[in-house]
Amino acid sequence: MATFDYELFVIGGGSGGVRAARVAAQTGAKVGLAEESRMGGTCVIRGCVPKKLMVFASEFSDMFEDAQSYGWDLDVGTFNWSKFRPKLHAELDRLEGIYRSILSNNDVAIHDARATLKNPHTVSLSDGTEVTAKHILIATGCYPVVPGTPGAEHGISSNELFLLDEFPKKMLIVGGGYIASEFAGIMNGLGVEVDQFYRGEQILRGFDDEARTIVAEDMVKRGVNLRLGVNVEELQKRDGGVWVKDTEGGEQLYDQVLFATGRRANTDGLGLEQVGVEIGSKGEVVVDEYSQTSVPSIYAIGDVTNRVQLTPVAIREGMAFVETVFHGNPTPVDHELIPSAVFTQPEFGTIGLTEEQAAAQEPIEVYSTSFKPMHHAFAGREDRVLMKLIVSKATRVVLGCHIVADHAGEMIQLAGIVVKLGATKEQFDQTCAVHPTMAEELVTMKEPTRTT
Ligand code: FAD
């Protein structure tokens, strides 16, 4: 029988890779992991964590305004990036340290190097060494894609945003997905003049139409200059900024242009094709329900497989992989009914089918209420809240739940449990309301707003 240096070698120290390495090592297996950049990956270093800290920072502008409406005398200043940035990076350094200790405390051998595949059981490392492993796990994530627009190299991606030396006064954000829309809210909240261009009809494509319309309208009320059906045509470096010509012929000078126009699997140059691993049309690693690739000793999890690109999903895929391979208990990954949040301002939480998807599938009842909540009404804010349930007429099961409100992410985590359990509308209604809250509407909507 062949002997290997490791039972498992993980390529990529992000959310999925670190979790899989740790839990595999806890079974007593000898595990190694290669990370070419910083431990923690996208989520910790250049994604969820720094973004959410910037969301927190940006929310103070509304809070300061509201505080004054609630009777506070305040002398409000402006956001100071040079104060915030070192604190942000100190926190990311701290978290990176925790990720490293999680691995070393569990006897995972860390290789600070880029890894490529040599054959189905051998990995070459950029420090010149080679290691062999019984199983290899690809967890290399994605990278941001910048379009081929002339002069696009003068823009930045979300990776660079957290590292800016100078904080912009005026910024263009290109894209309409959740990352673009979140950054539009963040930068607007921090006092930046923000234009957002999206070439489509409405931002947040794929989410519930009613919900994304409310999010977009409220973003505009808060000051984001959202221009739909518009794209960048050309960029030039000029006068210390970036000159942009748009597809409607307009011209503007910005301090920064952020492209949040999609992400692509990190598979280039990994050697996957040479060893026979099937790659999909978007560069993703093709896997089966157990995350196994077309080469039996090689598995892949997380963003690189382009299934559902979220941190908790990458983690669950890592856990299911270990359960399958190291506990001998074949465990497919459950990708059904995943709750998620978009940290736009207003925040948006969602699970299950959109109204449009459900209506295309079967007859439904829609329970939807949009209102000005108590907190905002008193503060004189215009933002509305949306509480929405999509119900199957045949089974009464709640097929989807969509919430636009402050803390919608927290709410959807809890509502998500109920929807995942397959609760019916009547079971929602059996639950007593918590008053006065916004979420009580989820259990008090008596008549359908629409039926199909
Ligand atoms: P990653 O975390 O990307 O880790 C991959 C790692 O592999 C990287 O560290 C990389 O350096 C390393 N690597 C790549 N190639 C090699 C190689 N050849 N050798 C060695 N190392 C290599 N998700 C949420 O759930 N909630 C959010 O709010 C959220 N916000 C986000 C905000 C932004 C701006 C971005 C960009 C993403 C966000 N995400 C969010 C998505 C989330 O970050 C990813 O889904 C998650 O990080 C995927 O984990 P992963 O392990 O698949 O890959």
Residues whose N, C-alpha, C, O or C-beta is under 5 A from the ligand:
A	BS01	FAD	I11 G12 G13 G14 S15 G16 G17 A34 E35 E36 S37 R38 G40 G41 T42 C43 R46 G47 C48 K51 A113 R114 A115 A139 T140 G141 C142 S158 I179 N266 I301 G302 D303 V304 Q309 L310 T311 P312 A314
